[in-house]
Amino acid sequence: MISAASDSVSTALAVVQASLEYAGTVAFAISGAVAAGRKQMDLVGVIVLACIVSVGGGTVRDLLLGSTPVFWVQNPTFLLVGAITALVVVPLTRTRAIDLLRRYRIVQLSDAAGMALFVVVGTNVAIQAGANPVGAAIIGVIAGVGGGIIRDMLANEIPDVLRGGQFYITAALVGALVYVLLLELDVPELVVFWVPIVIIPTIRIVSVLTGWGVPTFVYNAPPTGQLPTIDPDDLRR
């Protein structure tokens, strides 16, 4: 009876996880398409950037773990979802629907939820591949934020996750560490799955709404120019 209940929980979690993965894929694809629009890319560029954000983090995760072919080669549905989302975003930008989503932070909320799911999945995949808990947590963070970093680099921008002082990578790392800690404590599977998925977007959303975050490093470099010459005779005096 207990085994049957456990199987039911695992099945339900698998369905929820798959649904959230596709929802996160859509959210990341929207951010990629919007970034492409800001850079005035053509339609191909919009689709490519959206797809890269959708699968970039998971691709880096699989490459680090030596898991090839990478996940989207085995299941290209994620690429298809990213491409379709990009094609939908283009006409929506003319109706200001995307602006409304951004104004009410719907895109950021979806991005935070998608990141949380990808962090948890990435950490779990790394553990199953034999990584130690700390290494698995780091790979989980990379899986969650890697796509966004690649997107910003291709768009010739400093990655959002590395600037602005908001909790982004920090939120992902906290969630990944909580996940591996709960696994070590052997708590129920349902708790292990949901606790970090709640923690990560909560930290991220609170940071966005309140402005809390990590300190920003500001270095005022001295003015550049020709250095003054030194007379060797002055050194002998």
Residue frames as a rotation matrix with the C-alpha (Angstrom) as fourth column:
MET 1
0.570 0.822 0.000 0.00
0.822 -0.570 0.000 0.00
0.000 0.000 -1.000 0.00
ILE 2
0.496 -0.482 -0.722 2.81
0.106 -0.792 0.602 2.36
-0.862 -0.375 -0.342 0.95
SER 3
-0.573 -0.751 0.329 4.71
0.383 0.109 0.917 1.43
-0.725 0.651 0.225 -2.22
ALA 4
-0.108 0.627 0.772 1.64
0.989 -0.009 0.146 2.18
0.098 0.779 -0.619 -4.33
ALA 5
0.826 0.406 -0.391 1.25
0.484 -0.867 0.121 5.59
-0.290 -0.290 -0.912 -2.69
SER 6
0.064 -0.899 -0.434 4.93
0.062 -0.430 0.901 6.33
-0.996 -0.085 0.028 -3.27
ASP 7
-0.608 -0.239 0.757 4.58
0.712 0.258 0.653 5.40
-0.351 0.936 0.014 -6.95
SER 8
0.396 0.847 0.356 1.57
0.913 -0.404 -0.055 7.70
0.097 0.346 -0.933 -7.25
VAL 9
0.696 -0.225 -0.682 3.54
0.160 -0.877 0.453 10.59
-0.700 -0.424 -0.575 -5.76
SER 10
-0.386 -0.921 0.055 6.44
0.202 -0.027 0.979 9.95
-0.900 0.389 0.196 -8.13
THR 11
-0.359 0.337 0.870 4.10
0.932 0.180 0.315 9.84
-0.051 0.924 -0.379 -11.12
ALA 12
0.728 0.680 -0.089 2.37
0.682 -0.731 -0.009 13.04
-0.071 -0.054 -0.996 -10.08
LEU 13
0.386 -0.677 -0.627 5.70
0.031 -0.670 0.742 14.78
-0.922 -0.306 -0.237 -9.55
ALA 14
-0.569 -0.608 0.554 6.88
0.543 0.227 0.808 13.65
-0.617 0.760 0.201 -12.99
VAL 15
0.109 0.703 0.703 3.79
0.976 -0.211 0.061 15.19
0.191 0.679 -0.708 -14.61
VAL 16
0.876 0.202 -0.438 4.17
0.349 -0.893 0.285 18.44
-0.333 -0.403 -0.853 -12.65
GLN 17
0.012 -0.967 -0.254 7.88
0.161 -0.249 0.955 18.58
-0.987 -0.052 0.153 -13.45
ALA 18
-0.504 -0.173 0.846 7.27
0.827 0.188 0.531 18.11
-0.251 0.967 0.048 -17.18
SER 19
0.513 0.783 0.352 4.59
0.834 -0.551 0.013 20.81
0.204 0.287 -0.936 -17.17
LEU 20
0.785 -0.261 -0.562 6.83
0.141 -0.808 0.572 23.25
-0.603 -0.528 -0.598 -15.32
GLU 21
-0.278 -0.932 0.233 9.75
0.468 0.081 0.880 22.51
-0.839 0.354 0.413 -17.64
TYR 22
-0.275 0.238 0.931 7.70
0.943 -0.121 0.309 23.52
0.186 0.964 -0.192 -20.66
ALA 23
0.822 0.567 -0.060 6.35
0.562 -0.790 0.244 26.58
0.091 -0.234 -0.968 -18.84
GLY 24
0.428 -0.760 -0.489 9.91
0.153 -0.472 0.868 27.59
-0.891 -0.446 -0.086 -17.97
THR 25
-0.434 -0.552 0.712 10.96
0.772 0.180 0.610 26.99
-0.465 0.814 0.347 -21.57
VAL 26
0.299 0.643 0.705 8.26
0.872 -0.484 0.071 29.39
0.386 0.594 -0.705 -22.75
ALA 27
0.912 0.046 -0.407 9.27
0.275 -0.805 0.525 32.02
-0.304 -0.591 -0.747 -20.19
PHE 28
0.009 -0.990 -0.143 12.95
0.262 -0.135 0.955 31.82
-0.965 -0.046 0.258 -21.16
ALA 29
-0.348 -0.092 0.933 12.08
0.929 0.102 0.356 31.90
-0.128 0.990 0.050 -24.85
ILE 30
0.730 0.644 0.227 10.07
0.656 -0.754 0.028 35.10
0.190 0.129 -0.973 -24.32
SER 31
0.681 -0.529 -0.506 13.05
0.041 -0.663 0.748 36.76
-0.731 -0.530 -0.430 -22.64
GLY 32
-0.343 -0.841 0.418 15.30
0.505 0.210 0.837 35.67
-0.792 0.498 0.353 -25.52
ALA 33
-0.027 0.426 0.904 12.90
0.987 -0.132 0.092 36.96
0.159 0.895 -0.417 -28.17
VAL 34
0.915 0.369 -0.164 12.49
0.399 -0.890 0.223 40.29
-0.063 -0.269 -0.961 -26.36
ALA 35
0.271 -0.904 -0.330 16.28
0.110 -0.312 0.944 40.65
-0.956 -0.292 0.015 -26.08
ALA 36
-0.448 -0.394 0.803 16.59
0.798 0.228 0.557 39.99
-0.403 0.890 0.212 -29.81
GLY 37
0.440 0.709 0.551 13.96
0.858 -0.513 -0.026 42.65
0.264 0.484 -0.834 -30.50
ARG 38
0.818 -0.195 -0.542 15.86
0.168 -0.820 0.548 45.21
-0.551 -0.539 -0.637 -28.44
LYS 39
-0.212 -0.975 -0.060 18.91
0.042 -0.070 0.997 44.52
-0.976 0.209 0.055 -30.59
GLN 40
0.346 0.483 -0.805 16.81
-0.740 -0.387 -0.550 44.76
-0.577 0.785 0.223 -33.79
MET 41
-0.734 -0.556 0.390 17.66
-0.247 0.754 0.608 41.26
-0.633 0.350 -0.691 -34.96
ASP 42
-0.469 0.581 -0.665 15.88
-0.788 0.065 0.613 39.67
0.399 0.811 0.427 -37.90
LEU 43
0.537 0.833 0.133 13.37
-0.810 0.465 0.358 36.84
0.236 -0.300 0.924 -37.51
VAL 44
0.479 -0.450 -0.754 16.06
0.148 0.888 -0.435 34.17
0.865 0.097 0.492 -37.66
GLY 45
-0.596 -0.757 0.268 17.97
-0.085 -0.272 -0.958 35.95
0.799 -0.594 0.098 -34.91
VAL 46
-0.127 0.656 0.744 14.84
-0.960 -0.271 0.075 36.12
0.250 -0.704 0.665 -32.75
ILE 47
0.811 0.476 -0.339 14.23
-0.422 0.878 0.225 32.38
0.405 -0.039 0.913 -33.10
VAL 48
0.153 -0.848 -0.508 17.87
0.263 0.530 -0.806 31.45
0.953 -0.010 0.304 -32.52
LEU 49
-0.664 -0.439 0.605 18.19
-0.392 -0.485 -0.782 33.60
0.637 -0.756 0.149 -29.41
ALA 50
0.198 0.822 0.533 14.91
-0.963 0.061 0.263 32.33
0.184 -0.566 0.804 -27.98
CYS 51
0.810 0.098 -0.579 15.93
-0.137 0.990 -0.024 28.72
0.571 0.098 0.815 -28.55
ILE 52
-0.199 -0.967 -0.160 19.37
0.123 0.137 -0.983 29.26
0.972 -0.215 0.091 -27.04
VAL 53
-0.499 0.080 0.863 17.87
-0.792 -0.446 -0.417 30.65
0.351 -0.892 0.286 -23.85
SER 54
0.539 0.841 0.054 15.43
-0.806 0.496 0.321 27.73
0.244 -0.216 0.945 -23.73
VAL 55
0.954 -0.141 -0.266 18.06
0.144 0.990 -0.009 24.99
0.264 -0.029 0.964 -23.90
GLY 56
0.346 -0.906 0.243 21.36
-0.373 -0.371 -0.850 26.74
0.861 0.204 -0.466 -23.15
GLY 57
0.043 -0.325 0.945 21.60
-0.998 -0.060 0.025 25.95
0.048 -0.944 -0.327 -19.46
GLY 58
0.714 0.297 0.635 20.64
-0.387 0.922 0.003 22.31
-0.584 -0.248 0.773 -19.89
THR 59
0.887 -0.442 -0.136 23.11
0.028 0.346 -0.938 21.96
0.462 0.828 0.319 -22.76
VAL 60
0.035 -0.900 0.435 26.00
-0.696 -0.335 -0.635 23.24
0.717 -0.281 -0.638 -20.64
ARG 61
0.257 0.156 0.954 24.85
-0.897 0.405 0.176 20.92
-0.359 -0.901 0.244 -17.83
ASP 62
0.949 0.168 0.265 24.94
-0.073 0.940 -0.333 17.85
-0.305 0.297 0.905 -20.06
LEU 63
0.627 -0.777 -0.048 28.30
-0.087 -0.008 -0.996 18.78
0.774 0.629 -0.073 -21.54
LEU 64
-0.023 -0.634 0.773 29.82
-0.921 -0.287 -0.262 19.23
0.388 -0.718 -0.578 -18.07
LEU 65
0.265 0.216 0.940 28.50
-0.710 0.703 0.039 15.84
-0.652 -0.677 0.340 -17.04
GLY 66
-0.781 -0.603 -0.163 29.62
-0.532 0.505 0.680 14.19
-0.328 0.618 -0.715 -20.26
SER 67
-0.225 0.801 0.555 26.03
0.278 0.599 -0.751 13.26
-0.934 -0.015 -0.357 -21.06
THR 68
-0.439 0.032 -0.898 25.83
-0.781 -0.507 0.364 13.19
-0.444 0.861 0.247 -24.83
PRO 69
-0.528 0.093 0.844 23.89
0.499 -0.770 0.397 13.56
0.687 0.631 0.360 -26.99
VAL 70
-0.991 0.122 0.046 22.48
-0.115 -0.648 -0.753 16.48
-0.063 -0.751 0.657 -25.00
PHE 71
-0.582 0.796 0.165 18.86
0.269 0.380 -0.885 16.44
-0.767 -0.471 -0.435 -23.89
TRP 72
0.154 0.734 -0.661 17.35
-0.478 -0.530 -0.700 18.46
-0.865 0.424 0.269 -26.73
VAL 73
-0.579 -0.355 -0.734 18.92
-0.812 0.333 0.479 16.19
0.074 0.873 -0.481 -29.33
GLN 74
-0.968 0.248 -0.043 17.05
0.252 0.955 -0.158 13.29
0.002 -0.164 -0.986 -27.78
ASN 75
-0.044 0.987 -0.156 13.90
0.935 -0.014 -0.354 15.35
-0.352 -0.162 -0.922 -27.24
PRO 76
-0.824 -0.384 0.416 13.74
0.539 -0.758 0.367 18.29
0.174 0.527 0.832 -29.70
THR 77
0.198 0.979 0.047 10.32
0.879 -0.199 0.434 19.31
0.434 -0.045 -0.900 -28.36
PHE 78
0.279 -0.142 -0.950 11.99
0.702 -0.645 0.302 21.92
-0.656 -0.751 -0.080 -26.17
LEU 79
-0.806 -0.582 -0.109 13.57
0.315 -0.577 0.754 23.56
-0.502 0.573 0.648 -29.22
LEU 80
-0.555 0.677 0.485 10.23
0.647 -0.015 0.762 23.47
0.523 0.736 -0.430 -30.99
VAL 81
0.423 0.711 -0.561 8.51
0.906 -0.326 0.270 25.14
0.009 -0.623 -0.782 -28.04
GLY 82
-0.140 -0.575 -0.806 11.18
0.492 -0.747 0.448 27.84
-0.859 -0.334 0.387 -27.97
ALA 83
-0.933 -0.236 0.271 10.86
0.339 -0.333 0.880 28.50
-0.117 0.913 0.391 -31.70
ILE 84
-0.175 0.952 0.251 7.05
0.800 -0.011 0.600 28.65
0.574 0.306 -0.760 -31.61
THR 85
0.372 0.272 -0.888 7.16
0.834 -0.518 0.191 30.99
-0.408 -0.811 -0.419 -28.63
ALA 86
-0.583 -0.670 -0.460 9.51
0.351 -0.718 0.601 33.32
-0.733 0.189 0.654 -30.51
LEU 87
-0.837 0.303 0.455 7.19
0.433 -0.139 0.890 33.37
0.333 0.943 -0.015 -33.52
VAL 88
0.213 0.955 -0.207 4.26
0.895 -0.106 0.433 34.24
0.391 -0.277 -0.878 -31.25
VAL 89
0.052 -0.261 -0.964 6.18
0.751 -0.626 0.210 36.99
-0.658 -0.735 0.164 -29.43
VAL 90
-0.836 -0.500 0.228 6.96
0.517 -0.575 0.634 38.93
-0.186 0.648 0.739 -32.62
PRO 91
-0.376 0.736 0.563 3.34
0.376 -0.434 0.819 39.89
0.847 0.519 -0.113 -33.48
LEU 92
0.421 0.563 -0.711 2.46
0.868 -0.023 0.496 40.28
0.263 -0.826 -0.499 -29.78
THR 93
-0.458 -0.670 -0.584 5.02
0.791 -0.607 0.076 43.07
-0.405 -0.427 0.808 -29.43
ARG 94
-0.850 0.178 0.495 2.93
0.227 -0.724 0.651 45.18
0.474 0.666 0.576 -31.80
THR 95
0.185 0.983 -0.004 -0.10
0.316 -0.056 0.947 44.84
0.930 -0.177 -0.321 -29.51
ARG 96
-0.193 -0.398 0.897 1.86
-0.683 -0.602 -0.413 45.91
0.705 -0.692 -0.155 -26.43
ALA 97
0.819 0.520 -0.243 0.94
-0.220 0.675 0.704 42.60
0.531 -0.523 0.667 -24.77
ILE 98
0.223 -0.826 -0.517 4.59
0.731 0.493 -0.472 41.92
0.645 -0.273 0.714 -23.92
ASP 99
-0.555 -0.404 0.727 4.92
-0.074 -0.847 -0.527 45.40
0.829 -0.346 0.440 -22.43
LEU 100
0.342 0.764 0.547 1.95
-0.732 -0.148 0.665 44.67
0.589 -0.627 0.509 -20.17
LEU 101
0.801 -0.106 -0.589 3.51
0.305 0.919 0.249 41.36
0.515 -0.379 0.769 -19.10
ARG 102
-0.241 -0.968 -0.072 6.75
0.666 -0.111 -0.738 43.14
0.706 -0.226 0.671 -18.28
ARG 103
-0.316 0.176 0.932 4.97
-0.427 -0.904 0.025 45.99
0.847 -0.390 0.361 -16.50
TYR 104
0.601 0.622 0.502 3.21
-0.745 0.209 0.633 43.59
0.289 -0.755 0.589 -14.14
ARG 105
-0.251 -0.888 0.387 6.41
-0.956 0.289 0.043 41.53
-0.150 -0.359 -0.921 -13.84
ILE 106
0.768 0.572 0.288 4.73
-0.511 0.818 -0.263 38.43
-0.386 0.054 0.921 -15.29
VAL 107
0.682 -0.584 -0.441 7.80
-0.219 0.412 -0.884 37.63
0.698 0.699 0.153 -17.36
GLN 108
-0.300 -0.839 0.454 10.07
-0.735 -0.100 -0.671 37.98
0.608 -0.535 -0.586 -14.32
LEU 109
0.093 0.418 0.903 7.80
-0.889 0.443 -0.114 35.78
-0.448 -0.793 0.413 -12.24
SER 110
0.959 0.276 -0.072 7.72
-0.272 0.811 -0.517 33.12
-0.084 0.515 0.853 -14.96
ASP 111
0.349 -0.914 -0.209 11.47
-0.379 0.066 -0.923 33.40
0.857 0.401 -0.323 -15.42
ALA 112
-0.314 -0.445 0.838 12.01
-0.936 -0.002 -0.352 32.91
0.158 -0.895 -0.416 -11.68
ALA 113
0.467 0.566 0.679 9.74
-0.651 0.740 -0.170 29.85
-0.598 -0.362 0.715 -11.62
GLY 114
0.938 -0.146 -0.316 11.41
-0.179 0.576 -0.798 28.39
0.298 0.804 0.514 -14.70
MET 115
0.012 -0.991 0.134 14.86
-0.641 -0.110 -0.759 28.98
0.767 -0.077 -0.637 -13.27
ALA 116
-0.077 0.013 0.997 13.85
-0.956 0.283 -0.077 27.26
-0.283 -0.959 -0.010 -10.03
LEU 117
0.826 0.466 0.317 12.68
-0.357 0.868 -0.345 24.19
-0.436 0.172 0.883 -11.88
PHE 118
0.762 -0.582 -0.283 15.78
-0.138 0.282 -0.950 24.00
0.633 0.763 0.135 -14.07
VAL 119
-0.133 -0.798 0.588 18.03
-0.882 -0.175 -0.437 24.40
0.452 -0.577 -0.681 -11.02
VAL 120
0.169 0.277 0.946 16.31
-0.781 0.624 -0.043 21.50
-0.602 -0.731 0.322 -9.25
VAL 121
0.975 0.209 0.073 16.29
-0.114 0.757 -0.644 19.28
-0.190 0.620 0.762 -12.35
GLY 122
0.515 -0.848 -0.126 19.91
-0.399 -0.107 -0.911 20.15
0.759 0.519 -0.393 -13.13
THR 123
-0.177 -0.560 0.810 21.03
-0.982 0.039 -0.187 19.37
0.073 -0.828 -0.556 -9.59
ASN 124
0.461 0.450 0.765 19.15
-0.546 0.823 -0.155 16.08
-0.700 -0.346 0.625 -9.62
VAL 125
0.967 -0.141 -0.211 20.61
-0.123 0.467 -0.875 15.08
0.222 0.873 0.435 -12.99
ALA 126
0.154 -0.978 0.141 24.11
-0.685 -0.209 -0.698 15.84
0.712 0.011 -0.702 -11.71
ILE 127
-0.087 -0.134 0.987 23.58
-0.925 0.380 -0.030 13.74
-0.371 -0.915 -0.157 -8.58
GLN 128
0.777 0.445 0.446 22.30
-0.256 0.870 -0.422 10.82
-0.575 0.214 0.789 -10.63
ALA 129
0.813 -0.538 -0.222 25.38
-0.179 0.133 -0.975 11.17
0.554 0.832 0.012 -12.84
GLY 130
0.499 -0.608 -0.617 27.60
0.785 0.619 0.025 10.69
0.367 -0.497 0.786 -9.77
ALA 131
-0.122 -0.531 0.839 28.53
0.044 -0.847 -0.530 14.27
0.992 -0.028 0.127 -8.89
ASN 132
-0.653 -0.118 -0.748 29.18
0.739 0.113 -0.664 15.13
0.163 -0.987 0.013 -5.25
PRO 133
0.236 0.903 -0.360 26.58
0.940 -0.306 -0.153 17.37
-0.249 -0.302 -0.920 -3.54
VAL 134
0.065 -0.256 -0.965 28.54
0.119 -0.958 0.262 20.62
-0.991 -0.132 -0.032 -3.91
GLY 135
-0.896 -0.439 -0.058 29.40
-0.031 -0.070 0.997 19.94
-0.442 0.896 0.049 -7.55
ALA 136
-0.489 0.799 0.349 25.79
0.866 0.400 0.299 18.96
0.099 0.449 -0.888 -8.24
ALA 137
0.331 0.609 -0.720 24.55
0.682 -0.682 -0.263 22.23
-0.652 -0.404 -0.642 -6.72
ILE 138
-0.335 -0.543 -0.770 26.93
-0.171 -0.769 0.616 24.25
-0.926 0.339 0.165 -8.89
ILE 139
-0.967 0.019 0.255 25.85
0.247 0.334 0.910 22.38
-0.068 0.943 -0.327 -12.02
GLY 140
-0.101 0.993 -0.052 22.23
0.984 0.092 -0.154 23.01
-0.148 -0.067 -0.987 -11.03
VAL 141
0.198 0.095 -0.976 22.92
0.222 -0.974 -0.050 26.74
-0.955 -0.206 -0.214 -10.83
ILE 142
-0.770 -0.547 -0.328 24.58
-0.221 -0.253 0.942 26.65
-0.598 0.798 0.074 -14.25
ALA 143
-0.725 0.564 0.396 21.56
0.687 0.554 0.470 24.84
0.046 0.613 -0.789 -15.67
GLY 144
0.191 0.883 -0.429 19.27
0.887 -0.342 -0.310 27.53
-0.421 -0.322 -0.848 -14.27
VAL 145
0.547 -0.009 -0.837 21.16
0.005 -1.000 0.013 30.64
-0.837 -0.011 -0.547 -15.37
GLY 146
-0.393 -0.851 0.349 23.36
0.367 0.203 0.908 29.42
-0.843 0.485 0.232 -18.25
GLY 147
-0.032 0.459 0.888 20.85
0.998 0.055 0.008 30.16
-0.045 0.887 -0.460 -20.99
GLY 148
0.896 0.409 -0.170 20.43
0.419 -0.908 0.021 33.76
-0.146 -0.090 -0.985 -19.90
ILE 149
0.260 -0.889 -0.378 24.18
-0.048 -0.403 0.914 34.30
-0.964 -0.219 -0.147 -19.77
ILE 150
-0.518 -0.424 0.743 24.63
0.661 0.353 0.662 32.93
-0.543 0.834 0.098 -23.30
ARG 151
0.399 0.771 0.495 21.72
0.916 -0.352 -0.190 35.10
0.028 0.530 -0.848 -24.50
ASP 152
0.887 -0.037 -0.460 23.23
0.096 -0.960 0.262 38.30
-0.452 -0.277 -0.848 -23.14
MET 153
-0.132 -0.991 -0.011 26.69
0.076 -0.022 0.997 37.48
-0.988 0.130 0.078 -24.49
LEU 154
-0.400 0.048 0.915 25.26
0.886 0.278 0.372 36.93
-0.236 0.959 -0.153 -27.98
ALA 155
0.639 0.689 0.343 23.35
0.736 -0.677 -0.012 40.20
0.224 0.260 -0.939 -27.62
ASN 156
-0.227 -0.865 0.447 26.64
0.562 -0.491 -0.666 41.94
0.795 0.100 0.598 -26.70
GLU 157
0.431 0.385 0.816 25.52
-0.477 -0.670 0.568 42.82
0.766 -0.634 -0.105 -23.17
ILE 158
-0.760 -0.555 0.338 26.84
-0.558 0.293 -0.776 42.19
0.332 -0.779 -0.533 -19.69
PRO 159
-0.492 0.617 -0.615 24.80
0.395 0.787 0.474 39.21
0.776 -0.010 -0.631 -18.43
ASP 160
0.193 0.694 0.694 21.89
-0.423 -0.580 0.697 40.33
0.886 -0.428 0.181 -16.26
VAL 161
0.827 0.173 -0.535 22.75
0.314 0.647 0.695 37.70
0.466 -0.743 0.481 -13.66
LEU 162
-0.004 -0.935 -0.354 26.13
0.978 0.070 -0.196 39.40
0.208 -0.347 0.914 -13.07
ARG 163
-0.877 -0.269 0.398 24.95
0.226 -0.962 -0.152 42.97
0.424 -0.044 0.905 -12.65
GLY 164
-0.085 0.913 0.399 22.20
-0.153 -0.408 0.900 45.00
0.985 0.015 0.174 -11.03
GLY 165
-0.773 -0.357 0.525 22.92
-0.530 -0.092 -0.843 43.71
0.349 -0.930 -0.118 -7.54
GLN 166
0.263 0.937 0.231 19.77
-0.948 0.206 0.242 41.55
0.180 -0.282 0.942 -7.40
PHE 167
-0.329 -0.279 0.902 19.59
-0.539 0.840 0.063 38.04
-0.776 -0.465 -0.426 -6.00
TYR 168
0.520 0.427 -0.740 19.65
-0.851 0.335 -0.406 35.84
0.074 0.840 0.537 -9.11
ILE 169
-0.033 -0.620 -0.784 22.58
-0.271 0.761 -0.590 33.45
0.962 0.192 -0.193 -9.02
THR 170
-0.814 -0.268 0.515 22.43
-0.538 0.017 -0.842 33.72
0.217 -0.963 -0.158 -5.24
ALA 171
0.073 0.934 0.349 18.80
-0.934 0.186 -0.304 32.57
-0.349 -0.304 0.886 -5.23
ALA 172
0.596 0.106 -0.796 19.66
-0.571 0.753 -0.327 29.67
0.565 0.649 0.510 -7.54
LEU 173
-0.417 -0.851 -0.319 22.60
-0.279 0.454 -0.846 28.61
0.865 -0.264 -0.427 -5.35
VAL 174
-0.635 0.258 0.728 20.54
-0.757 -0.021 -0.653 28.73
-0.153 -0.966 0.209 -2.15
GLY 175
0.448 0.893 -0.044 17.84
-0.875 0.427 -0.229 26.59
-0.186 0.141 0.972 -3.74
ALA 176
0.388 -0.377 -0.841 20.35
-0.414 0.744 -0.525 24.07
0.823 0.552 0.133 -5.09
LEU 177
-0.708 -0.697 0.115 22.07
-0.376 0.234 -0.897 23.75
0.598 -0.678 -0.428 -1.71
VAL 178
-0.287 0.708 0.645 18.72
-0.889 0.055 -0.455 23.31
-0.358 -0.704 0.613 0.03
TYR 179
0.607 0.528 -0.594 17.86
-0.748 0.633 -0.201 20.57
0.270 0.566 0.779 -2.47
VAL 180
-0.013 -0.682 -0.731 21.03
-0.178 0.721 -0.669 18.56
0.984 0.122 -0.131 -1.82
LEU 181
-0.794 -0.239 0.559 20.69
-0.562 -0.059 -0.825 19.12
0.230 -0.969 -0.087 1.94
LEU 182
0.124 0.926 0.356 17.16
-0.947 0.218 -0.237 17.75
-0.297 -0.308 0.904 1.93
LEU 183
0.561 0.004 -0.828 18.35
-0.479 0.817 -0.321 14.75
0.676 0.576 0.460 -0.05
GLU 184
-0.513 -0.835 -0.199 21.07
-0.231 0.358 -0.905 14.13
0.826 -0.419 -0.377 2.53
LEU 185
-0.697 0.312 0.646 18.46
-0.701 -0.106 -0.706 14.33
-0.152 -0.944 0.292 5.30
ASP 186
-0.948 0.296 -0.117 16.36
0.228 0.889 0.397 11.73
0.221 0.349 -0.910 3.48
VAL 187
-0.566 0.804 -0.182 13.13
-0.329 -0.423 -0.844 13.73
-0.756 -0.418 0.504 3.70
PRO 188
0.165 0.718 0.676 10.07
0.446 0.557 -0.701 12.77
-0.880 0.417 -0.228 1.61
GLU 189
-0.513 -0.410 0.754 10.39
0.829 -0.009 0.559 13.17
-0.222 0.912 0.345 -2.15
LEU 190
0.398 0.773 0.494 7.53
0.834 -0.529 0.157 15.66
0.383 0.350 -0.855 -2.28
VAL 191
0.840 -0.136 -0.525 9.30
0.264 -0.743 0.615 17.98
-0.473 -0.656 -0.588 0.16
VAL 192
-0.166 -0.982 0.085 12.65
0.501 -0.009 0.865 17.66
-0.849 0.186 0.494 -1.62
PHE 193
-0.348 0.075 0.935 11.03
0.931 -0.092 0.354 18.72
0.112 0.993 -0.038 -4.89
TRP 194
0.452 0.748 0.485 8.82
0.716 -0.629 0.302 21.60
0.531 0.211 -0.821 -3.77
VAL 195
0.619 -0.188 -0.763 10.82
0.596 -0.520 0.612 23.37
-0.511 -0.833 -0.210 -1.05
PRO 196
-0.480 -0.849 -0.221 13.63
0.482 -0.466 0.742 24.67
-0.733 0.250 0.633 -3.33
ILE 197
-0.512 0.350 0.785 11.12
0.780 -0.192 0.595 25.45
0.359 0.917 -0.174 -6.09
VAL 198
0.681 0.729 -0.065 9.35
0.670 -0.585 0.457 27.75
0.295 -0.355 -0.887 -3.62
ILE 199
0.405 -0.588 -0.700 12.52
0.578 -0.428 0.694 29.19
-0.708 -0.686 0.167 -2.09
ILE 200
-0.530 -0.751 0.394 14.22
0.770 -0.233 0.594 30.23
-0.354 0.618 0.702 -5.35
PRO 201
-0.241 0.451 0.859 11.44
0.651 -0.582 0.488 32.37
0.720 0.677 -0.153 -6.87
THR 202
0.754 0.506 -0.419 10.60
0.641 -0.430 0.635 33.78
0.141 -0.748 -0.649 -3.44
ILE 203
0.078 -0.823 -0.563 14.14
0.627 -0.398 0.670 35.11
-0.775 -0.405 0.485 -2.98
ARG 204
-0.687 -0.360 0.632 14.18
0.727 -0.310 0.613 36.36
-0.025 0.880 0.474 -6.57
ILE 205
0.107 0.835 0.540 10.80
0.697 -0.450 0.558 38.13
0.709 0.316 -0.630 -6.37
VAL 206
0.733 0.111 -0.671 11.56
0.634 -0.468 0.615 39.73
-0.246 -0.876 -0.414 -3.01
SER 207
-0.303 -0.930 -0.210 14.82
0.672 -0.365 0.644 41.02
-0.675 0.054 0.735 -4.45
VAL 208
-0.590 0.135 0.796 13.03
0.709 -0.386 0.590 42.50
0.387 0.912 0.132 -7.48
LEU 209
0.389 0.898 0.204 10.26
0.642 -0.424 0.639 44.13
0.661 -0.118 -0.741 -5.44
THR 210
0.871 -0.031 -0.491 12.39
0.429 -0.439 0.790 45.49
-0.240 -0.898 -0.369 -2.60
GLY 211
0.751 -0.651 0.109 15.68
-0.389 -0.571 -0.723 46.18
0.533 0.501 -0.682 -4.37
TRP 212
0.568 -0.571 0.593 17.59
-0.551 0.272 0.789 43.97
-0.612 -0.775 -0.160 -1.93
GLY 213
0.937 -0.294 -0.187 20.60
0.030 0.602 -0.798 42.21
0.347 0.743 0.573 -3.33
VAL 214
0.397 -0.886 -0.241 24.35
0.898 0.320 0.301 41.80
-0.189 -0.336 0.923 -3.26
PRO 215
0.374 -0.312 -0.873 26.63
0.060 -0.932 0.358 44.85
-0.925 -0.187 -0.330 -3.05
THR 216
0.919 -0.070 0.388 27.67
0.386 -0.046 -0.921 46.39
0.082 0.997 -0.015 -6.36
PHE 217
0.121 -0.963 -0.241 31.39
0.744 -0.073 0.664 46.87
-0.657 -0.260 0.708 -6.92
VAL 218
0.965 0.137 0.225 32.30
0.248 -0.755 -0.607 50.29
0.087 0.642 -0.762 -8.28
TYR 219
0.129 -0.982 -0.140 35.87
0.803 0.021 0.595 51.02
-0.581 -0.189 0.791 -9.29
ASN 220
0.949 0.126 -0.288 36.73
-0.018 -0.893 -0.449 54.55
-0.314 0.432 -0.846 -10.31
ALA 221
0.412 -0.831 0.374 39.71
0.904 0.425 -0.050 53.97
-0.117 0.359 0.926 -12.56
PRO 222
-0.043 -0.506 -0.861 42.32
0.245 -0.841 0.482 56.73
-0.969 -0.190 0.160 -12.77
PRO 223
0.755 0.338 -0.562 42.27
-0.392 -0.454 -0.800 58.80
-0.526 0.824 -0.211 -15.96
THR 224
0.486 -0.570 0.663 44.11
0.725 0.687 0.059 57.19
-0.489 0.452 0.746 -18.82
GLY 225
0.967 -0.239 -0.086 46.82
-0.247 -0.803 -0.542 58.97
0.061 0.546 -0.836 -20.70
GLN 226
0.375 -0.907 -0.193 50.55
0.152 0.265 -0.952 59.11
0.915 0.328 0.237 -21.18
LEU 227
0.751 -0.178 -0.636 52.50
0.660 0.152 0.736 58.48
-0.034 -0.972 0.232 -18.01
PRO 228
0.888 -0.459 -0.034 54.93
-0.458 -0.888 0.037 61.22
-0.047 -0.018 -0.999 -16.97
THR 229
0.551 -0.779 -0.299 58.54
0.273 0.506 -0.818 60.55
0.789 0.369 0.492 -17.90
ILE 230
0.939 -0.316 -0.135 61.17
0.091 -0.151 0.984 60.35
-0.332 -0.936 -0.113 -15.20
ASP 231
0.585 -0.809 -0.061 64.61
-0.590 -0.373 -0.716 61.82
0.556 0.455 -0.696 -15.69
PRO 232
0.583 -0.414 -0.699 67.27
0.506 0.858 -0.085 59.22
0.635 -0.304 0.710 -14.69
ASP 233
-0.468 -0.803 0.369 69.33
0.189 -0.500 -0.845 62.02
0.863 -0.326 0.386 -13.16
ASP 234
0.043 0.566 0.823 66.51
-0.779 -0.498 0.383 62.69
0.626 -0.657 0.419 -10.71
LEU 235
0.877 0.314 -0.365 66.76
-0.080 0.843 0.533 59.10
0.474 -0.438 0.764 -9.46
ARG 236
0.113 -0.921 -0.374 70.47
0.660 0.351 -0.665 59.48
0.743 -0.171 0.647 -8.65
ARG 237
-0.344 -0.245 0.906 69.90
-0.316 -0.879 -0.357 62.49
0.884 -0.410 0.225 -6.44
